[in-house]
Amino acid sequence: MLLEKIYNERGWDFRNYKRSSVMRRVSKRLMLLDIPSYGEYSGLLDRDPSEYDRLFANLTIKVSEFFREPEVFDRLCDAIKENWRDKVLKVWCCGCGYGEEAYSIAMLLAECLSLEAISNTKIFATDIDPEALDAARKALYRDESLKNVRPDVLDKYFTRTDGLYKVKYGIRNLVKFGVLDIVRSPSISGVEVLFCRNLFIYFNKPLQAQVFEKLDYSLKPGGLLVLGKAEVIPPLFAHKYAPVGTRLSTFRKRT
């Protein structure tokens, strides 16, 4: 089986991802290369190991933008102002891709926290893809990624460089990027705010429960959890979380 081969050869474990999503992305490689079967594609991987990297990029496609679903960030800012304006926070953005969400969180906190609190707050942004993290550290973005950024925020936190927008150093310095495979690696502990959006949609239900157990361990009682709008908390953990707002997929962990 192709997913077993990928795991055995490279250690990338997509075996418990939703099969339809994974195979749809593998099929795109087959169509692009005009290869008629998974068996022949397996042979290509043996002949050309660099194809693994191209396949990995296809399997971990990242679609994001700054302040995606702005109402989520608005409600989160209200919750932080109400409860934590002067608190030094530990934040985790799990599955950060190219960094748009992590930097959006940093800008949000810069607006919502006191100067002393934000100067000591840390945002950890992790992803399975090292190349995506390298791009995130460069912090250069095209116009289409910034359609939800207000003009005043754009002026305050970005500079224009060779036709691209670069996140200013003060915001970049708040975010620490690192490789982490949430399926296989330990999670980050002692977190007050945890973003994990649009990751569960790729997992089957047993893997969702397994990964959520790690997220639950990471988040402190009273902490805030942000999921994707199509995602729900696994039933085993639902009693531990209360919605923040309506239809926002934002939750507070009960104390």
KAPE-V115826 format. One record per residue. N is the residue number from 0. PSI is psi in degrees with one decimal (999 if undefined). BURIAL is 1 if it has 9 or more other ideal C-beta (glycine too) atoms within 8 Angstrom, else 0. Layout:
BEGIN
n=N psi=PSI burial=BURIAL
n=N psi=PSI burial=BURIAL
END
This chain:
BEGIN
n=0 psi=140.4 burial=0
n=1 psi=-42.2 burial=1
n=2 psi=-33.9 burial=1
n=3 psi=-40.4 burial=0
n=4 psi=-44.4 burial=1
n=5 psi=-42.0 burial=1
n=6 psi=-44.7 burial=1
n=7 psi=-36.5 burial=0
n=8 psi=-37.7 burial=0
n=9 psi=-11.3 burial=0
n=10 psi=10.2 burial=0
n=11 psi=118.1 burial=1
n=12 psi=94.0 burial=1
n=13 psi=13.7 burial=1
n=14 psi=-27.2 burial=0
n=15 psi=13.7 burial=1
n=16 psi=160.1 burial=1
n=17 psi=121.2 burial=1
n=18 psi=-39.8 burial=0
n=19 psi=-41.4 burial=0
n=20 psi=-43.8 burial=1
n=21 psi=-48.5 burial=1
n=22 psi=-28.8 burial=0
n=23 psi=-39.0 burial=0
n=24 psi=-35.5 burial=1
n=25 psi=-40.0 burial=1
n=26 psi=-31.0 burial=0
n=27 psi=-37.1 burial=1
n=28 psi=-42.5 burial=1
n=29 psi=-42.1 burial=1
n=30 psi=-42.4 burial=0
n=31 psi=-37.6 burial=0
n=32 psi=-2.0 burial=0
n=33 psi=47.1 burial=0
n=34 psi=126.4 burial=1
n=35 psi=-16.0 burial=0
n=36 psi=158.5 burial=0
n=37 psi=-33.2 burial=0
n=38 psi=-44.1 burial=0
n=39 psi=-34.5 burial=1
n=40 psi=-38.0 burial=1
n=41 psi=-40.2 burial=1
n=42 psi=-37.0 burial=0
n=43 psi=-40.4 burial=1
n=44 psi=-35.4 burial=1
n=45 psi=-40.4 burial=0
n=46 psi=-32.2 burial=0
n=47 psi=83.3 burial=0
n=48 psi=-21.5 burial=0
n=49 psi=-18.3 burial=0
n=50 psi=-25.8 burial=1
n=51 psi=-42.0 burial=1
n=52 psi=-38.7 burial=0
n=53 psi=-38.0 burial=1
n=54 psi=-42.8 burial=1
n=55 psi=-43.3 burial=1
n=56 psi=-36.1 burial=1
n=57 psi=-37.6 burial=1
n=58 psi=-21.0 burial=1
n=59 psi=36.4 burial=1
n=60 psi=134.8 burial=0
n=61 psi=124.9 burial=0
n=62 psi=115.1 burial=0
n=63 psi=178.0 burial=1
n=64 psi=165.1 burial=1
n=65 psi=137.7 burial=1
n=66 psi=45.1 burial=1
n=67 psi=130.2 burial=1
n=68 psi=73.2 burial=0
n=69 psi=-30.4 burial=0
n=70 psi=-28.0 burial=0
n=71 psi=-44.0 burial=1
n=72 psi=-35.9 burial=1
n=73 psi=-45.8 burial=0
n=74 psi=-37.2 burial=1
n=75 psi=-40.9 burial=1
n=76 psi=-42.4 burial=1
n=77 psi=-44.5 burial=0
n=78 psi=-38.7 burial=1
n=79 psi=-42.9 burial=1
n=80 psi=-38.1 burial=1
n=81 psi=-34.1 burial=0
n=82 psi=-28.7 burial=0
n=83 psi=24.0 burial=1
n=84 psi=-35.3 burial=1
n=85 psi=16.2 burial=0
n=86 psi=134.8 burial=1
n=87 psi=125.2 burial=0
n=88 psi=153.3 burial=1
n=89 psi=121.3 burial=1
n=90 psi=143.5 burial=1
n=91 psi=125.5 burial=1
n=92 psi=104.2 burial=1
n=93 psi=122.1 burial=1
n=94 psi=54.2 burial=1
n=95 psi=-11.5 burial=1
n=96 psi=-127.7 burial=1
n=97 psi=7.6 burial=1
n=98 psi=-5.3 burial=1
n=99 psi=-44.2 burial=1
n=100 psi=-42.1 burial=1
n=101 psi=-42.9 burial=1
n=102 psi=-32.5 burial=1
n=103 psi=-42.4 burial=1
n=104 psi=-43.6 burial=1
n=105 psi=-42.4 burial=1
n=106 psi=-40.9 burial=1
n=107 psi=-49.0 burial=1
n=108 psi=-33.8 burial=1
n=109 psi=-28.7 burial=1
n=110 psi=-30.0 burial=0
n=111 psi=-26.5 burial=1
n=112 psi=157.1 burial=1
n=113 psi=161.8 burial=0
n=114 psi=-42.0 burial=0
n=115 psi=-41.1 burial=0
n=116 psi=-45.7 burial=1
n=117 psi=-29.9 burial=1
n=118 psi=-18.8 burial=0
n=119 psi=-0.7 burial=0
n=120 psi=144.1 burial=1
n=121 psi=135.4 burial=1
n=122 psi=118.3 burial=1
n=123 psi=124.8 burial=1
n=124 psi=120.4 burial=1
n=125 psi=154.0 burial=1
n=126 psi=160.4 burial=1
n=127 psi=-17.2 burial=1
n=128 psi=107.4 burial=1
n=129 psi=-34.8 burial=0
n=130 psi=-38.4 burial=0
n=131 psi=-39.1 burial=1
n=132 psi=-37.0 burial=1
n=133 psi=-42.5 burial=0
n=134 psi=-39.0 burial=1
n=135 psi=-40.1 burial=1
n=136 psi=-31.0 burial=1
n=137 psi=-31.2 burial=0
n=138 psi=38.7 burial=1
n=139 psi=131.0 burial=0
n=140 psi=149.2 burial=1
n=141 psi=164.3 burial=0
n=142 psi=-39.4 burial=0
n=143 psi=-18.6 burial=0
n=144 psi=-11.3 burial=1
n=145 psi=19.6 burial=1
n=146 psi=-23.1 burial=0
n=147 psi=2.7 burial=0
n=148 psi=123.6 burial=1
n=149 psi=148.9 burial=0
n=150 psi=-38.6 burial=0
n=151 psi=-35.8 burial=0
n=152 psi=-38.5 burial=1
n=153 psi=-46.4 burial=1
n=154 psi=-35.0 burial=0
n=155 psi=-35.6 burial=0
n=156 psi=1.7 burial=1
n=157 psi=153.2 burial=1
n=158 psi=153.7 burial=0
n=159 psi=125.6 burial=0
n=160 psi=112.1 burial=0
n=161 psi=45.5 burial=0
n=162 psi=0.7 burial=0
n=163 psi=164.7 burial=1
n=164 psi=130.9 burial=1
n=165 psi=132.2 burial=1
n=166 psi=134.2 burial=1
n=167 psi=157.1 burial=1
n=168 psi=-39.7 burial=0
n=169 psi=-36.0 burial=0
n=170 psi=-43.1 burial=1
n=171 psi=-35.0 burial=1
n=172 psi=-17.4 burial=0
n=173 psi=-19.8 burial=1
n=174 psi=128.8 burial=1
n=175 psi=113.4 burial=0
n=176 psi=144.5 burial=1
n=177 psi=153.9 burial=0
n=178 psi=130.5 burial=1
n=179 psi=124.2 burial=1
n=180 psi=104.3 burial=0
n=181 psi=-22.7 burial=1
n=182 psi=-38.0 burial=1
n=183 psi=-20.2 burial=0
n=184 psi=156.9 burial=0
n=185 psi=155.3 burial=0
n=186 psi=174.5 burial=1
n=187 psi=134.1 burial=1
n=188 psi=162.7 burial=0
n=189 psi=39.2 burial=0
n=190 psi=137.4 burial=1
n=191 psi=-29.4 burial=1
n=192 psi=128.0 burial=1
n=193 psi=117.2 burial=1
n=194 psi=126.5 burial=1
n=195 psi=79.9 burial=1
n=196 psi=135.0 burial=1
n=197 psi=35.4 burial=0
n=198 psi=-41.3 burial=1
n=199 psi=-25.5 burial=1
n=200 psi=-16.2 burial=1
n=201 psi=-6.8 burial=0
n=202 psi=149.0 burial=1
n=203 psi=169.7 burial=1
n=204 psi=-41.1 burial=0
n=205 psi=-38.9 burial=0
n=206 psi=-34.6 burial=1
n=207 psi=-46.4 burial=1
n=208 psi=-40.5 burial=1
n=209 psi=-44.1 burial=1
n=210 psi=-39.0 burial=1
n=211 psi=-32.0 burial=1
n=212 psi=-37.0 burial=1
n=213 psi=-41.5 burial=1
n=214 psi=-41.6 burial=1
n=215 psi=-40.2 burial=1
n=216 psi=-37.5 burial=0
n=217 psi=-36.8 burial=1
n=218 psi=127.8 burial=1
n=219 psi=151.6 burial=0
n=220 psi=135.1 burial=0
n=221 psi=-7.5 burial=0
n=222 psi=164.2 burial=1
n=223 psi=134.5 burial=1
n=224 psi=131.1 burial=1
n=225 psi=118.6 burial=1
n=226 psi=174.6 burial=1
n=227 psi=158.9 burial=1
n=228 psi=-20.2 burial=0
n=229 psi=7.3 burial=0
n=230 psi=150.8 burial=1
n=231 psi=158.0 burial=0
n=232 psi=132.8 burial=1
n=233 psi=143.0 burial=1
n=234 psi=-35.0 burial=0
n=235 psi=-24.2 burial=0
n=236 psi=-4.2 burial=1
n=237 psi=-33.9 burial=1
n=238 psi=-14.3 burial=0
n=239 psi=-2.5 burial=0
n=240 psi=141.0 burial=1
n=241 psi=137.5 burial=0
n=242 psi=145.8 burial=0
n=243 psi=108.2 burial=1
n=244 psi=-173.8 burial=0
n=245 psi=138.7 burial=0
n=246 psi=31.3 burial=0
n=247 psi=-6.4 burial=1
n=248 psi=36.3 burial=1
n=249 psi=134.1 burial=1
n=250 psi=150.5 burial=1
n=251 psi=131.5 burial=1
n=252 psi=127.6 burial=1
n=253 psi=146.1 burial=0
n=254 psi=999 burial=0
END
